């Protein structure tokens, strides 16, 4: 019978219960504690200034309060006009609106509110108009008549009027923005937080007291000196690989997004989404972003922003290799082969998921710490390790929704842990874990977190648990969510986990052998974590990154277990059959891994091999069955004994998985070493990082030139043509070059053929930073022909220009493996062809265009424009005086020097003057910030602005036409100046559950 608890121990248990309950109560009170927020009031017109129309992008779309006052004098000024007149509106006059507008028409004054006519009245003696509204409803008053509207004012992008400043004098619009998230804790809240942290510290003191005289000494195998030295060498090698990945590795899909939210947080104090979700806060999961704010304050270069994830990788590896494996497979984890296996498995997981600023890297660290601490607690019966696990679990929950997986190690070892704990200790651990609630709400209120959650759920993606299959569809798809690296980590680990658990269930002696009693814990934790992933609201494959440490531990411990089973269960027919079936599954999984593309996000793909198709021949299951046979033969040859073939069969599935994992890691690392070499002087992500490490780089912007037109050449009269017509003959719907003559052969339909020789255009001498360009639509080759003919003292010379090489018609389309035949180019849009001064014959002083339409298929036509002289300006130079410049969420890390971004905060958005958006292949990525349907913060740009693309070109794209569309440079013209209104900020304390 165990000895009865001593009075001191009973006191410690009771004290732990009290401290735990108090800590939980203090943590729960933190979200409700008072905060201080700014009440932001916008008033138009500006004090002492005439009432002129101005832009006013209000985000969130629902302001807290709107008050509009229009005096009778202004109403009558509108009545004096003979046409309908907008007196004041939240949109340009005549546009449909869900905001407000006051108009006059036919001697009536009309109040439009929330997308409907709220009130209409004849203009009489009492004709002043008032509109008062909020998020849930509004009222309108004309004279003594009133009406209510059961909908909120949701649309303010401007304050406009069709009256002159003198006529509209006296009108006033006042808007209180919905500034829910920009809060700071009061002194009372800070004291509450300090109390909770003190209780947590006291809890650890109690745990240390409980551990005295109780902890048993765990067996600690003393590693050989050679094993220790080899372990250090492996550590250094892993650090070298991580350093190389830090320098040469790719950008992740959300790196640019997260870095901008941190950058904007320096201005506002809140981690808002900046681009979409109506700039809703990321609350309650802002712990990592708060840390990144400090990094951004120091340096916003991508290399600097990556440092925290590299540190997380190093810490995760140390916890994994020492803590997790030391407890799960004691006596084995020091062996060099096991340590190498762990390093390969860790890199397989970390390389595709862990780099950058997404929270999964830090979630992986937290979950690995929880696993290590729980294992050590179960192994040593030291309760302080449970406190460490509870603290790490609480903080993990504050990182992102995958924090829910931090409970899985507790669940796997629940019976053993409960014997150590009891009610008092469980309460104390809950109090320690509740520090996660403090981390969530230390700088945010309960209302702010609830509102942010509502907005994320309203705009999505917020996917139900039963659609978890979507994550696996993404993983097995062929975009960057299902690339080779991601598939390798997840699929191969699952095969090892299933095989090791099956062997362990069949032969428990394998788990008891050599102290491997807890070798099953990583695999069980991994599988439970994947089950809990169904509860997360997003189904992206990024979330697998939170399992990096647990996944690497699963592979390492699983392979060791299988190796032990090969000795202890070699005569078990069930285990032998499992080895055979496992070999087939491992080969299929490996083939499935390499059937994916070596695909990476946006510009990180430049120069990477196997980006458009599978890694052949490794995508063939027969190849991996052959590899399995070779590995089995090699395993049998290096072992002795009558049953060496049976043992080799049991080991083979694990060997195949480890081999495939190692190949995948090699391909990934080699790809980003090769990319800068393959690209040469052209752009690559590795070259950008190397240049940044040497002192400065503006990324892809260093390789882009802007080519605005200077002048269209005059002349070209007397064109000789047959089958071509002037100023027509091209497809409608595409804007041709302006201020130059045009000729096309489409007038008679695609079956039409013909020839064109224009008259001569005088050709001026071009400066080194200029070029000659002309427009082409339709097909320039593949049976047609377009050329420039130059004339000068030395005679004439023809230069043929053909851009059909840029077409993708001859590339295979994966995964169908169907190669499209050499179909002729079908390109009805206008694009420019150009010649640099070096490509123009020396002494040429005249130029003319010749074209031949020799094709009659559906795309068989061609059109050309007259030549123009363009200037060639580096993008970085062109953008020096262009501000503010919006850079899309997908590209800020690719143009790190363009940091004068529009301000988003206080419920207001600064209208951008220029925009840099990604290639059209990004799909929604280039438009997310402008779409109201997903809460785009810059929706006002589309509502009010007129966008005009400025021609640009990526240098060095000729050898890689698939990279030619780097992005777009767009100038935005607005009908009104921006933000001509007064802004008043007043601090307003409020309880945490209140939003106003």
Secondary structure as GFF3:
##gff-version 3
##sequence-region A 1 996
A	DSSP	alpha_helix	7	30	.	.	.	ID=ss1
A	DSSP	beta_strand	35	44	.	.	.	ID=ss2
A	DSSP	beta_strand	54	55	.	.	.	ID=ss3
A	DSSP	beta_strand	57	58	.	.	.	ID=ss4
A	DSSP	beta_strand	65	70	.	.	.	ID=ss5
A	DSSP	alpha_helix	72	79	.	.	.	ID=ss6
A	DSSP	beta_strand	85	89	.	.	.	ID=ss7
A	DSSP	beta_strand	100	105	.	.	.	ID=ss8
A	DSSP	beta_strand	108	113	.	.	.	ID=ss9
A	DSSP	beta_strand	116	122	.	.	.	ID=ss10
A	DSSP	beta_strand	129	133	.	.	.	ID=ss11
A	DSSP	beta_strand	138	142	.	.	.	ID=ss12
A	DSSP	beta_strand	145	149	.	.	.	ID=ss13
A	DSSP	beta_strand	158	159	.	.	.	ID=ss14
A	DSSP	beta_strand	172	176	.	.	.	ID=ss15
A	DSSP	beta_strand	183	185	.	.	.	ID=ss16
A	DSSP	alpha_helix	187	211	.	.	.	ID=ss17
A	DSSP	alpha_helix	225	248	.	.	.	ID=ss18
A	DSSP	alpha_helix	255	268	.	.	.	ID=ss19
A	DSSP	three_ten_helix	277	279	.	.	.	ID=ss20
A	DSSP	alpha_helix	287	298	.	.	.	ID=ss21
A	DSSP	alpha_helix	302	305	.	.	.	ID=ss22
A	DSSP	alpha_helix	307	318	.	.	.	ID=ss23
A	DSSP	pi_helix	319	324	.	.	.	ID=ss24
A	DSSP	alpha_helix	325	328	.	.	.	ID=ss25
A	DSSP	alpha_helix	336	353	.	.	.	ID=ss26
A	DSSP	alpha_helix	360	380	.	.	.	ID=ss27
A	DSSP	alpha_helix	383	397	.	.	.	ID=ss28
A	DSSP	three_ten_helix	401	407	.	.	.	ID=ss29
A	DSSP	alpha_helix	408	412	.	.	.	ID=ss30
A	DSSP	alpha_helix	414	420	.	.	.	ID=ss31
A	DSSP	alpha_helix	423	433	.	.	.	ID=ss32
A	DSSP	alpha_helix	435	441	.	.	.	ID=ss33
A	DSSP	alpha_helix	446	459	.	.	.	ID=ss34
A	DSSP	three_ten_helix	465	467	.	.	.	ID=ss35
A	DSSP	alpha_helix	469	475	.	.	.	ID=ss36
A	DSSP	three_ten_helix	480	482	.	.	.	ID=ss37
A	DSSP	alpha_helix	484	506	.	.	.	ID=ss38
A	DSSP	alpha_helix	508	512	.	.	.	ID=ss39
A	DSSP	three_ten_helix	513	515	.	.	.	ID=ss40
A	DSSP	alpha_helix	521	532	.	.	.	ID=ss41
A	DSSP	three_ten_helix	533	535	.	.	.	ID=ss42
A	DSSP	three_ten_helix	541	547	.	.	.	ID=ss43
A	DSSP	alpha_helix	548	568	.	.	.	ID=ss44
A	DSSP	alpha_helix	573	594	.	.	.	ID=ss45
A	DSSP	three_ten_helix	602	605	.	.	.	ID=ss46
A	DSSP	alpha_helix	621	638	.	.	.	ID=ss47
A	DSSP	alpha_helix	644	679	.	.	.	ID=ss48
A	DSSP	alpha_helix	685	693	.	.	.	ID=ss49
A	DSSP	three_ten_helix	699	703	.	.	.	ID=ss50
A	DSSP	beta_strand	704	706	.	.	.	ID=ss51
A	DSSP	beta_strand	709	712	.	.	.	ID=ss52
A	DSSP	beta_strand	720	722	.	.	.	ID=ss53
A	DSSP	beta_strand	725	726	.	.	.	ID=ss54
A	DSSP	beta_strand	742	744	.	.	.	ID=ss55
A	DSSP	beta_strand	754	757	.	.	.	ID=ss56
A	DSSP	beta_strand	761	762	.	.	.	ID=ss57
A	DSSP	beta_strand	770	778	.	.	.	ID=ss58
A	DSSP	beta_strand	785	792	.	.	.	ID=ss59
A	DSSP	beta_strand	795	800	.	.	.	ID=ss60
A	DSSP	three_ten_helix	804	806	.	.	.	ID=ss61
A	DSSP	beta_strand	812	813	.	.	.	ID=ss62
A	DSSP	beta_strand	818	819	.	.	.	ID=ss63
A	DSSP	beta_strand	831	836	.	.	.	ID=ss64
A	DSSP	three_ten_helix	837	839	.	.	.	ID=ss65
A	DSSP	beta_strand	844	853	.	.	.	ID=ss66
A	DSSP	beta_strand	862	865	.	.	.	ID=ss67
A	DSSP	beta_strand	868	871	.	.	.	ID=ss68
A	DSSP	beta_strand	873	874	.	.	.	ID=ss69
A	DSSP	alpha_helix	875	878	.	.	.	ID=ss70
A	DSSP	beta_strand	885	887	.	.	.	ID=ss71
A	DSSP	beta_strand	904	905	.	.	.	ID=ss72
A	DSSP	beta_strand	908	909	.	.	.	ID=ss73
A	DSSP	beta_strand	914	917	.	.	.	ID=ss74
A	DSSP	three_ten_helix	920	926	.	.	.	ID=ss75
A	DSSP	three_ten_helix	928	930	.	.	.	ID=ss76
A	DSSP	three_ten_helix	932	934	.	.	.	ID=ss77
A	DSSP	alpha_helix	939	944	.	.	.	ID=ss78
A	DSSP	beta_strand	946	950	.	.	.	ID=ss79
A	DSSP	beta_strand	952	954	.	.	.	ID=ss80
A	DSSP	three_ten_helix	957	959	.	.	.	ID=ss81
A	DSSP	three_ten_helix	961	963	.	.	.	ID=ss82
A	DSSP	beta_strand	968	973	.	.	.	ID=ss83
A	DSSP	beta_strand	977	978	.	.	.	ID=ss84
A	DSSP	beta_strand	982	990	.	.	.	ID=ss85
###
